[in-house]
Amino acid sequence: MNDLLRRRLSRANTLYLDLVDTLSAEQLGSRLADLPSDTMGHQLWCVLGARESYPRAARAGAWQGFTSPVPRDAADAGALRAALVATAGAVDEWIAGLDAADEASFTYALALLEHETQHQGQLIRYLYALRIDRPHSWQQQYALDEDF
């Protein structure tokens, strides 16, 4: 189970890296027009915060609060990329060390994977609505339409 989770979370991270490598600061600061929405950067802030917060909760045995290594409306692609790499490494180390009998920690690990996937779905909506080209890896992963 550990190796499967590690592979799935690694794939999620690759998708995020591919995405952040294509986005400008302006795009990271974009919101969906005429809809209540946060920025694309805020979506990534939340992904990164979950990567910090879920393992911390699992180790403590209870929720310890939410923190993120980047500002709430992050628009610096380089800083986001660095944080994605760092948090992916920390999550991978955490998952690799989980005991198969530790159901509580695996519950947090599965919730983290669900959280990553949920944000990818939200970001796909941003990409379509803002007419931002979708990275090839996202096209393949989610069989996205080539045209807008």
Summary of the structure (lengths in Angstrom):
residues: 148
radius of gyration: 15.4
end to end distance: 37.8
largest distance: 47.5
contacts: 427
relative contact order: 0.20
helix: 66%
strand: 0%
